[in-house]
Amino acid sequence: MNYYKVALLVAGIALFATSCKKEQDFDPNAPDVLVTNRDTLINPSDDFFSHANGGWFKKNPIPDSERSNGIFRTIGDTINSQIKQICEKSAAENADKGTNKQKIGDFYASGMDTLTIDKQGINPLKNELAKIDAVKDIPTLLNTIAYLHTIGASPAFGFYVGQDDKISTKYALFFYQGGLGMGNRDYYFNTDKETVAIRTEYVKHLEAISKLMGSDVTSAKKNAEVIMKLETELASNSRKLEALRDPIKNYNKMSLAQFNGTTPNIAWDKLLSTMNVKKADTVIVGQPEFYKALDKTIKSYSINDWKTYLKWDLVNSYSSYLGKDFEKQNFYFYSTVMSGVKEQKPRWKRVVEQTDSSLGELIGQVYVEEYLPKGTKEKLLEIGNNIRDVYAERIKKLDWMSSETKKKALSKLSKIVMKVGYPDKWKDMSSVSISRDTYCANVMAVNKWSYNDMAAKFGKPVDRTEWGMYPQTYNAYYSPSNNEICVPACNIIVPGFEGRMPDDAILYGIIGGSTFGHEITHGFDDQGSQYDENGNLNNWWTAEDLKKFTAKTKAIVNQYSKYEALPGKFVNGDATQGENIADLGGVVMGYEAFKKTNQFKENQKIAGLSPNQRFFLAYGYAWMVNIKPESLAQQLMTDVHAPAKYRINGPLSNIEEFYKTFNIKEGSKMFIPAKDRIVIW
């Protein structure tokens, strides 16, 4: 999946006036962004990422309110402005109760009503805090933990309902490690000075939140110590990021009785009943050692200690929707300390993003109707199918794979479902009640609906038509259990190409390479390759072919592990290998599809650039992201995606045509000897 996904371009669709210039308004003398974005003082053979994008970075420093700056923030700002129009228009219409526009408008209005929010302070959580205060023993403690999961908090552990990895036609109950305020277990143990400083600030943050909740200085300090100690214990029994990538080792199916047997202090059947899951018989436990340790932790900490932790987890989950003191403290630690962001985004932007996050299913319906051109699905499918065709050609020509495995790979490829544009049916959110009274209550109402929507799937047939993203979401994903890719058509604007259709080099460098090619390759990366054409965790490889494939994935791990993103901090080649494989496969497939276009065949130059130059510069444009050092450090520790720089330089270093296009010679920083260049798909 791409967490930073470029705009989806649609060939042959008329651009509409509400989002960009009309075709006839285009200035033919407008500068070409592939030319103006470059920093020509940087040799492309040393650092293509900075060569392709450095000129733009110099002119556009990272705002104090952002973690990064680049193509995604630029496009995101356009989407936010459009969603803001939807929100403000809905808020002004005084729509009938229960309609989509009423819910959107009232949700947004409640978030913008800072006077009421500040006046209410922590009161919106008083009922939930009272439930925690009423805990008196282990049974009521566990019941309260279960309840908090149903309202959007996530204390002690993680839980979700999803497709069984080995029986993709059925939903299963998944339990996984969790309960950490800092998210990743390494924050609790790494000894570099930056992480140590974050831990120190985290304890101060815990104290600050405790004081805002009403504790005196002494009690706040004690509460912080208890929370930190408890979370560190949970972290000590949590697996590292890279260890979570193995679908086999993280698939431990057992009966509910067996699960209960491994945790004698936790009766999971009773918890699941409180969590609105009925008739459970089996569960899939991602990390059994975590739950054995949690069972001991339940008894080794006092009820009062657990209550302190649960209150923290609840308030931490909702701080952004409470009074300004809670919101500012939450922003200070999670954005300033952990990500280097110095100031908050404007209030309207924060509320727009939350409205979209909570009611995106409703906003999407308005967005498709008022902002998205007709014909989007068809054109996206056209490009996606072109990529699939060249993928099949590449698989047939592979010199390292046997005909037996090729046959199965081609079958899986042919059965990949492409969900593009927007869903054919929308989820029913009619039961969600939204008002202008309390922002926090609105967020909680949607969280409850989302949880119950998930829990209600258990025991029902799998709905393979369901979307995991909104049409206005800049992202894309591959689902191994459904053997499908999803590419939302949230916006057709490409910065610098307003009012005109980009040339094929742009289309196939961005849509073809970093979108369709990338997502399809996830079906054949280190994880996706373990699922068969029907979405089941099932080995379809011959032993010899699997051995060769594993050697190639290890090579890509080794390549990326050598990239020093910050002084002394390297890319985690193991954790990022799936995305790195997808990036390499994506750009290769994008290029192969581009070679079939007239622009490539006729060697058409545009803005003085050859077709090959434009294609590779377009791929560089797809990942034009400049990030703050603090955010980069956080990404290296917590994200399965390599930094943008290496999403460009990494795959291109393995492509022969790139070497020829930019005259990459031995001795250049991006040079890899031909025998060591990685070709997988």
C-alpha positions in Angstrom: 0.0 0.0 0.0 1.1 3.6 -0.7 0.5 5.9 2.2 1.6 8.8 0.0 -0.1 8.3 -3.3 0.1 10.6 -6.1 -2.8 12.1 -8.0 -4.7 9.7 -10.2 -4.6 10.9 -13.8 -7.3 10.0 -16.2 -6.4 10.0 -19.9 -9.0 11.4 -22.2 -11.3 12.8 -19.6 -12.4 16.4 -19.8 -11.2 18.4 -16.8 -13.9 20.4 -15.1 -14.0 24.0 -14.2 -14.6 23.7 -10.5 -11.2 22.1 -9.9 -8.9 23.3 -12.6 -8.6 25.5 -15.7 -10.7 24.7 -18.8 -8.9 23.1 -21.6 -9.0 26.3 -23.8 -7.7 28.4 -20.9 -4.3 26.6 -20.8 -1.3 28.7 -21.4 0.9 27.0 -24.0 3.9 28.9 -22.6 3.4 27.6 -19.1 6.6 26.1 -17.7 7.0 22.3 -17.7 7.3 21.2 -14.1 9.6 18.3 -14.9 12.1 21.0 -16.1 11.5 23.6 -13.4 11.5 21.1 -10.5 15.0 20.0 -11.2 18.2 21.1 -9.4 20.6 21.0 -12.3 23.5 21.6 -9.9 23.0 18.0 -8.6 24.3 15.2 -10.9 21.5 12.8 -11.6 24.0 9.9 -11.4 24.7 10.8 -7.8 21.3 11.6 -6.4 18.4 11.4 -8.8 15.8 12.2 -6.2 17.5 15.6 -5.4 18.2 16.3 -9.1 14.6 15.7 -10.1 13.0 17.6 -7.2 15.7 19.9 -5.6 14.6 23.0 -7.5 11.1 22.7 -6.1 12.4 22.0 -2.6 14.5 25.2 -2.7 11.4 27.3 -3.6 9.0 25.6 -1.2 10.4 25.0 2.3 8.5 22.8 4.7 5.8 24.8 6.6 6.1 24.8 10.4 2.6 23.2 10.4 3.7 20.2 8.3 5.8 17.1 8.7 6.8 17.3 5.0 6.2 19.2 1.8 5.9 18.0 -1.7 3.4 16.7 -4.3 1.2 15.0 -1.7 0.7 18.1 0.5 0.1 20.2 -2.6 -2.6 17.8 -3.9 -3.9 17.2 -0.4 -4.4 21.0 0.0 -6.6 20.9 -3.1 -8.7 18.1 -1.8 -9.0 19.7 1.6 -10.3 22.9 0.0 -12.9 20.9 -2.0 -14.0 19.0 1.1 -14.1 22.3 3.0 -16.6 23.5 0.4 -18.7 20.4 0.9 -18.6 20.9 4.7 -19.4 24.6 4.7 -22.1 24.3 2.2 -23.7 21.4 4.1 -23.4 23.4 7.4 -25.2 26.3 5.9 -28.0 24.4 4.3 -29.9 23.5 7.5 -30.6 20.1 5.9 -33.2 17.6 7.2 -32.2 15.5 10.2 -30.6 12.2 9.2 -29.5 13.3 5.7 -25.9 13.0 4.6 -25.5 16.8 4.4 -27.0 17.3 7.9 -24.5 14.9 9.3 -21.6 16.4 7.4 -22.6 19.9 8.2 -23.3 19.4 11.9 -20.1 17.4 12.4 -18.0 20.1 10.8 -19.8 22.9 12.7 -19.3 21.1 16.0 -15.6 20.9 15.3 -15.4 24.6 14.5 -17.3 25.6 17.6 -14.2 26.1 19.8 -16.1 28.1 22.4 -18.3 25.2 23.3 -15.4 22.7 23.0 -13.3 24.7 25.5 -16.2 25.2 27.8 -16.9 21.5 27.9 -13.3 20.5 28.6 -13.1 16.8 29.5 -16.8 16.5 30.3 -17.7 14.7 27.0 -15.8 11.7 28.5 -17.3 11.8 32.0 -19.5 8.8 31.5 -16.6 6.7 30.2 -14.3 7.9 33.0 -17.1 6.9 35.5 -17.1 3.4 34.1 -13.4 3.2 34.7 -13.7 4.5 38.2 -16.3 1.8 38.9 -13.8 -1.0 38.2 -13.3 -3.0 41.5 -11.8 -6.3 40.5 -10.3 -8.3 37.5 -13.7 -9.2 36.0 -14.9 -5.6 35.9 -11.5 -4.5 34.7 -11.6 -6.9 31.8 -15.2 -5.9 31.0 -14.2 -2.3 30.9 -11.2 -2.9 28.7 -13.5 -4.7 26.3 -16.0 -1.9 26.4 -13.3 0.8 25.6 -12.4 -1.1 22.5 -16.0 -0.6 21.2 -15.8 3.2 21.5 -12.5 3.9 19.7 -9.9 3.4 22.5 -7.4 0.5 22.3 -6.1 -0.4 25.7 -4.0 -3.5 26.5 -4.2 -5.3 23.2 -5.3 -5.1 19.5 -8.4 -6.7 18.0 -10.1 -6.7 14.6 -12.5 -8.8 12.4 -11.0 -9.6 9.0 -10.7 -12.4 6.4 -9.1 -15.6 7.6 -5.7 -15.7 5.8 -6.1 -19.4 5.0 -9.9 -19.4 4.3 -10.5 -16.1 2.6 -14.2 -16.8 2.2 -14.7 -16.5 6.0 -14.3 -13.7 8.6 -12.1 -14.4 11.6 -11.3 -12.8 14.9 -7.7 -11.5 15.1 -5.9 -10.6 18.3 -2.6 -8.8 18.0 -0.1 -6.9 20.2 -1.0 -3.3 21.2 -1.7 -1.0 24.1 1.3 1.3 23.6 0.9 5.1 23.8 4.0 5.6 21.6 2.9 2.9 19.2 6.1 1.1 18.3 7.9 -1.1 20.9 11.4 0.3 19.9 10.5 3.7 21.4 10.7 2.1 24.8 14.1 0.5 24.4 16.3 2.1 21.8 19.3 3.8 23.3 20.1 6.5 20.7 19.9 10.0 22.1 16.9 11.0 20.0 14.8 8.1 21.2 15.9 8.6 24.8 14.9 12.2 24.6 11.5 11.2 23.2 11.0 8.8 26.1 11.8 11.5 28.6 9.3 13.8 26.9 6.7 11.1 26.9 6.9 10.8 30.7 6.5 14.6 30.9 3.5 14.3 28.5 1.9 11.7 30.7 2.3 14.0 33.7 0.8 16.9 31.8 -2.2 15.0 30.7 -2.7 13.7 34.3 -2.7 17.3 35.6 -5.2 18.4 33.0 -7.4 15.5 34.2 -7.3 16.9 37.7 -4.4 15.3 39.5 -2.0 17.2 41.7 1.7 17.3 40.9 2.6 14.4 43.1 -0.2 12.2 41.8 0.5 13.1 38.2 4.1 12.1 38.6 3.1 8.8 40.1 0.5 8.2 37.4 3.1 8.8 34.7 5.5 6.3 36.3 2.8 3.6 36.5 1.7 4.1 32.8 5.3 4.1 31.6 6.2 1.0 33.5 3.1 -0.9 32.4 3.5 0.1 28.7 7.2 -0.8 28.8 6.2 -4.3 30.1 3.7 -4.6 27.2 6.4 -3.4 24.8 9.0 -5.9 26.1 6.7 -8.7 24.9 5.9 -7.1 21.5 7.5 -8.2 18.2 9.7 -5.8 16.2 8.3 -4.2 13.1 10.1 -6.5 10.7 8.9 -9.6 12.6 5.3 -8.6 12.0 5.8 -9.0 8.2 5.8 -12.8 8.3 2.1 -13.9 7.7 2.9 -17.5 8.7 4.5 -16.8 12.1 1.8 -14.2 12.8 -1.0 -16.7 12.1 -1.7 -18.8 15.1 -5.2 -20.2 15.0 -6.7 -21.8 18.1 -10.0 -22.5 19.6 -11.5 -20.0 22.0 -11.1 -22.6 24.7 -7.4 -23.0 23.9 -6.9 -19.2 23.9 -8.6 -19.1 27.3 -6.3 -21.8 28.5 -3.2 -19.8 27.6 -4.5 -16.8 29.6 -6.1 -18.2 32.8 -6.7 -14.7 34.2 -8.6 -13.6 31.0 -11.9 -15.1 30.0 -12.0 -14.2 26.3 -15.5 -15.5 25.8 -16.8 -12.9 28.2 -14.7 -10.1 26.7 -16.0 -10.9 23.2 -19.5 -10.8 24.4 -19.0 -7.3 25.7 -17.2 -6.5 22.4 -20.4 -7.4 20.6 -19.0 -10.6 19.0 -21.3 -13.5 19.4 -20.9 -17.3 18.9 -17.1 -17.1 18.6 -15.4 -20.5 18.3 -11.9 -19.9 17.1 -9.5 -16.9 17.1 -6.2 -16.1 15.3 -3.6 -14.8 17.7 -0.8 -12.9 16.0 1.7 -12.9 18.9 0.9 -15.6 21.5 3.8 -14.6 23.7 2.3 -11.1 24.0 -0.9 -12.5 25.4 0.8 -14.9 27.8 2.7 -11.9 29.2 -0.5 -9.8 29.3 -2.2 -12.4 31.4 0.5 -12.0 34.0 0.4 -8.2 33.8 -3.3 -8.3 34.5 -2.6 -9.6 38.0 0.8 -8.0 38.7 -0.5 -4.5 38.6 -3.1 -3.2 41.1 -6.6 -2.4 40.0 -5.8 1.3 40.7 -2.8 1.1 38.4 -4.9 -0.3 35.7 -7.5 2.3 36.2 -4.8 5.0 35.8 -3.7 3.4 32.5 -7.2 3.0 31.2 -8.1 6.6 31.8 -4.9 7.7 30.1 -5.7 5.5 27.1 -9.2 6.9 26.8 -8.2 10.5 27.1 -5.2 9.9 24.7 -7.7 8.5 22.1 -9.9 11.6 22.3 -7.5 14.5 23.3 -7.7 16.1 19.8 -11.5 16.6 20.2 -11.4 18.0 23.8 -10.7 21.5 25.1 -7.7 23.4 23.8 -5.4 22.5 26.7 -5.8 18.8 25.9 -5.5 19.3 22.2 -2.4 21.5 22.5 -0.6 19.1 24.8 -1.4 16.2 22.5 -0.1 18.1 19.5 3.1 19.1 21.4 4.1 15.5 22.1 2.9 13.6 19.1 3.5 16.3 16.4 6.3 18.5 17.8 8.4 16.1 19.8 7.9 13.0 17.7 7.6 14.6 14.2 9.2 18.0 14.5 6.1 19.9 13.5 6.2 23.3 15.2 2.7 24.7 14.8 -0.8 23.3 14.3 -2.6 23.4 11.0 -5.4 26.0 10.7 -8.4 24.9 12.7 -10.5 24.5 9.5 -8.1 22.1 8.0 -7.9 19.9 11.1 -11.7 19.7 11.3 -12.0 19.1 7.6 -9.6 16.2 7.8 -11.4 14.7 10.8 -14.8 15.1 9.2 -13.5 13.3 6.1 -11.9 10.6 8.3 -15.1 10.1 10.3 -17.7 10.6 7.6 -15.7 10.0 4.4 -18.3 7.5 3.2 -20.9 10.3 3.2 -18.5 13.0 1.8 -17.5 10.6 -0.9 -21.0 10.4 -2.3 -21.2 14.2 -2.5 -17.6 14.4 -3.9 -18.3 11.9 -6.7 -21.4 13.7 -7.7 -20.0 17.3 -7.6 -16.3 17.0 -8.3 -15.5 13.8 -10.1 -15.7 13.6 -13.9 -17.8 10.9 -15.5 -15.8 8.1 -17.1 -13.1 8.0 -14.5 -13.5 4.3 -13.8 -13.3 3.2 -17.4 -10.1 5.2 -18.1 -8.4 4.0 -14.9 -9.2 0.5 -15.8 -7.8 1.0 -19.3 -4.4 2.1 -17.8 -4.5 -0.6 -15.2 -5.2 -3.3 -17.8 -2.3 -2.1 -19.9 0.0 -2.6 -16.9 -1.4 -6.0 -16.3 -0.8 -7.0 -19.9 2.9 -6.0 -19.7 3.2 -7.8 -16.4 2.0 -11.0 -18.0 4.6 -10.5 -20.8 7.4 -10.0 -18.2 6.4 -13.1 -16.2 6.4 -15.2 -19.4 10.0 -14.1 -20.2 11.5 -14.5 -16.7 14.6 -16.6 -16.8 14.6 -17.6 -13.2 11.1 -19.1 -12.9 9.9 -22.5 -14.0 7.0 -22.9 -16.4 5.0 -24.6 -13.6 5.3 -21.6 -11.3 4.8 -19.1 -14.2 1.5 -20.8 -14.9 0.2 -20.1 -11.4 1.6 -16.6 -11.3 -0.1 -15.8 -14.5 -3.4 -17.2 -13.2 -3.1 -15.1 -10.1 -2.3 -12.0 -12.1 -5.3 -12.6 -14.4 -7.6 -12.8 -11.4 -6.6 -9.6 -9.6 -9.7 -7.5 -9.2 -9.3 -3.8 -9.9 -11.4 -1.5 -7.8 -11.0 1.9 -9.3 -12.7 5.3 -9.0 -15.4 4.8 -6.4 -17.6 2.0 -5.1 -20.8 0.8 -6.8 -22.6 0.8 -3.4 -22.1 2.9 -0.3 -22.2 1.8 3.4 -25.3 2.6 5.3 -24.6 5.1 8.0 -28.2 6.0 8.7 -27.9 4.8 12.3 -25.2 7.3 13.2 -26.7 10.3 15.0 -24.7 13.6 14.6 -25.5 16.9 16.2 -23.9 20.3 16.7 -23.8 19.9 20.5 -20.5 18.1 21.2 -17.6 17.5 18.8 -16.1 14.7 20.9 -19.5 12.9 21.1 -19.8 13.0 17.3 -16.3 11.4 16.9 -17.3 8.7 19.4 -20.6 8.1 17.7 -18.8 7.3 14.4 -16.2 5.3 16.2 -18.9 3.1 17.8 -20.6 2.7 14.4 -17.3 1.7 12.7 -16.5 -0.8 15.4 -20.0 -2.4 15.3 -19.9 -2.4 11.5 -16.7 -4.4 11.8 -17.9 -6.7 14.5 -21.1 -7.5 12.7 -19.2 -9.1 9.8 -18.3 -12.1 12.0 -20.4 -15.1 10.9 -21.5 -13.5 7.7 -20.3 -14.2 4.1 -17.3 -12.1 3.1 -18.4 -9.0 1.1 -15.7 -8.8 -1.6 -17.3 -5.6 -3.1 -16.5 -3.6 0.1 -14.0 -0.8 -0.3 -11.3 0.0 2.3 -10.8 3.6 1.1 -12.9 6.6 0.1 -12.9 8.0 -3.5 -11.4 11.3 -2.1 -8.5 9.5 -0.4 -5.0 9.8 -1.9 -3.9 6.3 -1.4 -4.1 2.8 -2.9 -3.8 -0.7 -1.6 -3.5 -4.4 -2.5 -5.6 -6.9 -0.5 -3.9 -10.3 -0.5 -7.1 -12.0 0.9 -9.2 -10.6 -1.9 -6.4 -10.6 -4.5 -7.5 -7.1 -5.5 -6.1 -3.6 -5.8 -8.0 -0.5 -5.0 -7.2 2.8 -6.6 -9.5 5.7 -5.6 -10.1 8.4 -8.2 -10.1 11.2 -5.7 -8.7 13.9 -7.9 -7.4 14.3 -11.4 -5.4 17.4 -10.9 -1.7 17.1 -11.3 0.3 20.1 -10.0 1.6 21.9 -13.1 -0.7 20.2 -15.5 -3.9 22.1 -14.7 -6.0 22.6 -17.8 -4.3 20.0 -20.0 -3.8 16.3 -20.2 -0.2 15.2 -19.3 1.8 13.3 -21.8 2.1 9.5 -21.7 5.5 9.7 -19.9 3.7 11.4 -17.0 0.7 9.0 -17.1 2.8 5.9 -17.1 5.5 7.2 -14.8 2.9 8.1 -12.1 -0.3 6.1 -12.7 1.3 3.2 -14.4 4.4 3.0 -12.3 3.8 4.2 -8.8 0.1 3.3 -8.6 -1.1 0.3 -10.7 2.3 -1.3 -11.2 3.2 -0.8 -7.5 -0.1 -2.3 -6.2 -0.1 -5.3 -8.5 3.4 -6.1 -7.5 2.3 -6.3 -3.9 0.5 -9.5 -5.0 4.0 -10.8 -5.7 6.1 -9.3 -3.0 7.6 -11.1 0.0 4.1 -11.2 1.7 1.7 -11.2 -1.2 3.5 -14.0 -2.9 2.5 -16.3 -0.1 -1.2 -16.0 -1.0 -2.7 -17.9 -3.9 -5.1 -16.6 -6.6 -8.1 -17.1 -4.3 -6.6 -15.0 -1.5 -5.6 -17.9 0.7 -2.3 -18.2 2.5 -1.0 -21.2 0.5 2.3 -22.0 -1.1 2.0 -22.1 -4.9 5.7 -22.1 -5.6 8.0 -25.0 -6.5 10.8 -25.4 -4.0 13.5 -24.3 -6.4 11.6 -21.2 -7.6 10.9 -20.2 -4.0 14.5 -20.5 -3.2 15.4 -18.2 -6.1 12.7 -15.7 -5.2 13.9 -15.6 -1.6 17.4 -14.9 -2.7 16.2 -11.9 -4.8 14.2 -10.5 -1.9 17.2 -10.9 0.4 19.2 -8.9 -2.2 16.7 -6.0 -2.1 16.8 -6.1 1.7 20.6 -5.8 1.6 20.5 -3.0 -0.9 18.1 -0.8 1.2 19.7 -1.6 4.5 22.9 0.2 3.3 21.0 3.5 2.8 21.9 5.9 5.6 18.9 8.2 5.8 20.1 10.2 8.8 23.5 10.2 10.5 23.8 6.7 12.1 20.2 5.8 11.1 19.6 3.4 8.2 16.6 2.2 6.3 15.2 -1.0 7.8 15.6 -3.2 4.7 13.7 -6.1 6.3 10.7 -4.1 7.3 10.5 -2.2 4.1 11.2 -5.0 1.6 7.6 -5.4 0.5 7.2 -1.8 -0.5 10.7 -1.8 -2.1 9.8 -4.8 -4.2 6.6 -3.1 -5.2 8.4 0.1 -6.1 10.9 -1.8 -8.3 8.1 -3.8 -10.0 6.0 -0.8 -10.4 8.5 1.4 -12.2 9.5 -1.5 -14.5 5.9 -2.2 -15.5 5.2 1.5 -16.0 8.2 1.8 -18.3 7.3 -1.3 -20.3 3.8 0.0 -20.8 5.1 3.4 -21.8 7.3 1.8 -24.5 4.1 0.9 -26.3 2.9 4.5 -26.6 3.4 6.7 -29.7 5.4 9.2 -27.6 8.0 6.6 -26.9 8.0 5.0 -30.4 8.3 8.3 -32.2 10.9 9.6 -29.7 8.9 12.7 -29.2 10.7 15.4 -27.2 8.7 17.7 -24.9 10.3 20.8 -23.2 13.7 19.6 -24.5 13.4 16.2 -22.7 13.4 12.8 -24.4 10.7 10.3 -23.7 13.0 8.3 -21.4 14.1 11.5 -19.5 10.4 12.5 -19.0 9.4 9.1 -17.8 12.1 8.8 -15.1 11.7 12.4 -14.1 7.9 11.8 -13.8 8.6 8.8 -11.6 10.8 11.1 -9.5 8.0 13.6 -9.4 5.7 10.9 -8.1 7.7 10.8 -4.8 8.6 14.5 -4.5 8.6 14.7 -0.7 10.8 16.7 1.5 10.5 15.6 5.2 11.7 17.0 8.5 14.5 15.1 10.3 12.3 14.3 13.3 9.6 12.9 11.0 12.1 11.0 9.0 13.5 9.4 12.2 10.0 8.4 13.1 9.4 7.0 9.7 12.5 4.9 9.8 11.4 3.4 13.1 7.7 2.8 12.5 6.9 2.8 8.7 7.2 -0.1 6.3 7.8 2.4 3.5 11.3 3.6 2.8 11.8 7.4 2.7 10.9 9.0 -0.6 14.5 9.5 -1.6 15.1 5.8 -1.7 11.8 5.0 -3.3 13.3 6.9 -6.3 17.0 6.2 -6.1 16.6 2.5 -5.0 14.6 1.0 -7.8 16.1 3.2 -10.5 19.6 2.0 -9.5 18.5 -1.4 -10.8 17.1 -0.4 -14.2 19.4 -0.5 -17.2 17.4 2.0 -19.2 17.9 4.6 -16.4 21.7 4.1 -16.7 21.6 4.7 -20.4 19.3 7.7 -20.2 21.3 9.6 -17.6 24.8 8.3 -18.4 25.3 6.5 -15.0 28.9 5.4 -14.9 31.0 3.3 -12.5 32.1 5.6 -9.7 28.8 7.4 -9.6 27.0 7.2 -6.2 23.9 5.5 -7.8 26.0 3.0 -9.7 25.5 -0.7 -9.0 27.5 -3.2 -11.0 25.3 -4.9 -13.7 25.8 -8.4 -12.1 24.4 -7.0 -8.8 21.3 -5.2 -10.2 18.1 -6.8 -9.0 15.5 -8.0 -11.4 12.5 -9.8 -9.8 9.4 -9.3 -12.0 
